[in-house]
Amino acid sequence: MNKIRIGILGYGNLGRGVELGILQNEDMELVGVFTRRDPKTLTLATEKSKAYHIKEAREMADIIDVMILCSGSKSDLPVQGPEFAALFNTVDGFDTHAKIQDYYEKVNEAASKAKKTCIIASGWDPGMFSLNRLYAEVILPKGKGYTFWGKGVSQGHSDAIRRVEGVEDARQYTIPIEEALDRVRKGELPDFTPRQKHIRECFVVAKEGADLKRIENEIKSMPDYFSDYDTIVHFISKEELEKNHNKMPHGGVVIHSGKTGLNDENTHVIEYSLKLDSNPDFTANVLLAYARAAYRLNKEGIYGAKTVFDIAPAYLSMKSGEELRRTLL
């Protein structure tokens, strides 16, 4: 078997998840981990894995089939996505929903020129949840869809807080408002603002001497992340963060309620849910499945940026079409 040769850009929680996930995909192998840090300072999780400086990636374009981008959506991926799309087939979990179309256009331009295949926004939301929103909408066109996240740690929002000046570390929990969730599960079709569906709770370790009031105001007013929500900010010690917030659980539900029948006499509720012990581990495995798709599509001469909406499910699986028809259809 010719294995798909994977590169990992970034070695935080998500990068480590991808490294471990490769062990469960027998058609893949890790070429290397690329970092902006000194590679000698990284302790990788698997034997024989090797770290390289990010500047060395360009020289290894011929021996990497897919580069998985594990950087943050707030400031890293907007630069790295188009940059690496000009060199590699890529997969990423860009998760700033309001900016996905702009990001898509930039990655698509670079990937199309370079004849690369780059799948963006392919985690679980955006990603798996996006697919379920689409399926539900086309099955029940007379209806309405809702997405609730949590309770759990958002990697993207936590990273956004860490980018605030004066912040050493942070965890952000997204918490659904139970009353809103219950109404939707009953088949009601209410109109909610973001503030009526979720609370955002932040646990922040500030650097010594930092202006706590400024940090809190900057977090609460951050567009695309916190400004549309009731946001609670707690300042805690590094020791408390490591003791009480060292896990990365997450999850959520996509619910779509719709009507059928001549007089709308039938109500249907579709619900898809995830309960994740480790947000980064699960997200990493989604990215790996789409790395397989990116590799196959590129071999077929299909170039440019793609999203989960563009990928047939069979491209994600190691199984042949015959095996899928016999075992899952």
Residue pairs with C-beta under 8 A, 6 or more apart in sequence:
1 26
1 27
3 27
3 28
3 29
4 27
4 28
4 29
4 65
4 66
4 291
4 292
4 295
5 28
5 29
5 31
5 63
5 64
5 65
5 66
6 18
6 22
6 28
6 29
6 30
6 31
6 64
6 65
6 66
6 67
6 68
6 288
6 291
7 30
7 31
7 32
7 33
7 34
7 57
7 60
7 64
7 66
7 67
7 68
7 88
8 15
8 18
8 19
8 30
8 32
8 33
8 34
8 67
8 68
8 70
9 15
9 34
9 54
9 57
9 67
9 68
9 69
9 70
9 71
9 80
9 84
10 34
10 35
10 69
10 70
10 71
10 76
11 19
11 33
11 35
11 37
11 42
11 44
11 51
11 70
12 70
12 280
13 155
13 248
13 279
13 280
14 70
14 93
14 155
14 280
14 283
14 284
14 287
15 33
15 70
16 45
16 280
17 278
17 280
17 281
17 282
17 283
17 284
17 285
18 68
18 70
18 284
18 287
18 288
19 30
19 33
19 44
19 45
19 46
19 49
20 45
20 46
20 281
20 284
21 281
21 284
21 285
21 287
21 288
22 28
22 29
22 30
22 46
22 288
23 46
24 285
25 288
25 292
25 318
26 318
27 292
27 318
28 288
28 291
28 292
30 46
30 49
31 60
31 63
31 64
32 49
32 50
32 51
32 52
32 60
32 64
33 39
33 42
33 44
33 49
33 50
33 51
33 52
34 51
34 52
34 53
34 54
34 56
34 57
34 67
35 42
35 51
35 52
35 53
35 54
36 53
36 54
38 53
39 50
39 51
39 52
39 53
40 51
42 51
44 50
44 51
52 60
57 64
57 67
57 84
57 87
57 88
58 87
61 87
61 88
64 88
65 89
65 295
66 88
66 89
66 90
66 91
66 291
66 294
66 295
67 84
67 87
67 88
67 89
67 90
67 91
68 90
68 91
68 92
68 287
68 288
68 291
69 77
69 80
69 81
69 84
69 90
69 91
69 92
70 92
70 93
70 284
70 287
71 77
71 80
71 92
72 156
72 159
72 160
72 163
73 93
73 94
73 95
73 96
73 156
73 159
74 96
74 156
74 159
74 160
74 163
74 225
75 163
77 92
77 94
77 103
78 99
78 103
78 106
81 90
81 92
81 94
81 103
81 106
81 107
81 118
81 120
82 106
82 107
82 109
82 110
83 110
84 90
85 107
85 110
85 111
85 114
85 116
85 118
85 305
86 110
86 111
86 113
86 114
86 116
87 114
87 116
88 116
89 116
89 117
89 118
89 294
89 295
89 298
90 107
90 111
90 116
90 118
90 119
90 294
91 118
91 119
91 122
91 287
91 290
91 291
91 294
92 118
92 119
92 120
92 121
92 122
92 287
93 121
93 122
93 123
93 126
93 127
93 283
93 286
93 287
94 100
94 103
94 120
94 121
94 126
95 121
95 123
95 125
95 126
95 156
96 103
96 156
96 224
97 126
97 224
98 224
99 224
100 120
100 121
100 126
100 307
103 120
103 121
104 120
104 121
104 305
104 307
105 305
107 118
107 120
107 305
108 118
108 304
108 305
110 116
110 118
111 117
111 118
111 303
111 304
111 305
112 303
112 304
112 305
114 303
115 298
115 303
116 298
116 303
117 294
117 295
117 297
117 298
117 302
117 303
117 304
117 306
118 294
118 304
118 305
118 306
119 290
119 291
119 293
119 294
119 305
119 306
119 307
119 308
119 311
120 305
120 306
120 307
121 127
121 130
121 307
121 308
122 286
122 287
122 290
122 307
122 308
123 283
123 286
123 287
124 274
124 276
124 282
124 283
124 286
125 147
125 149
125 252
126 307
126 308
127 286
127 308
128 272
128 274
128 286
128 308
129 147
129 252
129 254
129 272
129 274
130 307
130 308
130 309
131 308
131 309
132 254
132 270
132 272
133 145
133 147
133 254
133 256
134 309
135 270
136 143
136 145
136 254
136 256
136 258
136 270
136 272
137 143
137 145
137 256
139 258
139 270
140 256
140 257
140 258
140 259
140 260
140 268
140 270
141 258
142 258
142 259
142 260
142 264
143 189
143 256
143 257
143 258
143 259
143 268
144 189
144 256
144 257
144 258
145 254
145 255
145 256
146 184
146 192
146 197
146 254
146 255
146 256
147 252
147 253
147 254
147 255
148 176
148 180
148 181
148 184
148 197
148 198
148 252
148 253
148 255
149 174
149 176
149 198
149 250
149 251
149 252
150 173
150 174
150 175
150 176
150 198
150 250
150 251
150 252
151 173
151 174
151 175
151 176
151 249
152 173
152 174
152 248
152 249
152 250
152 251
152 252
152 276
152 279
153 171
153 172
153 173
153 245
153 247
153 248
153 249
153 250
153 279
154 172
154 173
154 174
154 250
154 279
155 248
155 279
155 280
155 283
156 225
157 172
157 174
157 200
157 225
157 226
158 170
158 171
158 172
160 172
160 222
160 225
161 167
161 170
161 172
161 202
161 204
161 219
162 168
162 169
162 170
164 215
164 218
164 219
164 222
165 210
165 215
165 218
166 206
166 207
166 210
166 211
166 214
166 215
167 204
167 205
167 206
167 207
167 210
167 215
168 205
168 206
168 207
168 238
169 204
169 205
169 238
169 241
170 202
170 203
170 204
170 205
170 241
171 202
171 203
171 241
171 245
172 200
172 201
172 202
172 203
173 200
173 201
173 202
173 203
174 198
174 199
174 200
174 250
174 252
175 198
175 199
175 200
175 201
176 197
176 198
176 252
177 196
177 197
177 198
177 199
180 190
180 192
180 196
180 197
181 253
183 190
184 190
184 255
184 257
185 255
185 269
185 271
187 257
187 267
187 269
188 257
189 257
193 228
194 228
194 229
195 228
195 229
195 230
198 229
199 229
199 230
199 231
199 232
200 226
200 229
200 230
200 231
200 232
201 231
201 232
201 234
202 219
202 226
202 231
202 232
202 233
202 234
203 234
203 236
203 240
203 241
203 245
204 215
204 219
204 233
204 234
204 235
204 236
205 235
205 236
205 237
205 238
205 241
206 212
206 215
206 235
212 235
215 233
216 233
216 235
219 226
219 231
219 233
220 226
220 227
220 231
220 233
221 227
247 277
247 278
248 278
248 279
248 280
248 281
249 276
249 277
249 278
249 279
250 274
250 276
250 279
250 282
251 273
251 274
251 275
251 276
252 273
252 274
253 271
253 272
253 273
253 274
254 270
254 271
254 272
254 273
255 269
255 270
255 271
256 269
256 270
256 271
257 267
257 268
257 269
257 270
258 267
258 268
258 270
259 266
259 267
259 268
260 266
260 268
274 282
276 282
289 316
289 317
290 308
290 311
290 316
292 315
292 316
292 317
292 318
293 311
293 315
293 316
294 306
296 315
297 306
297 311
297 315
314 321
314 324
317 324
319 327
319 328
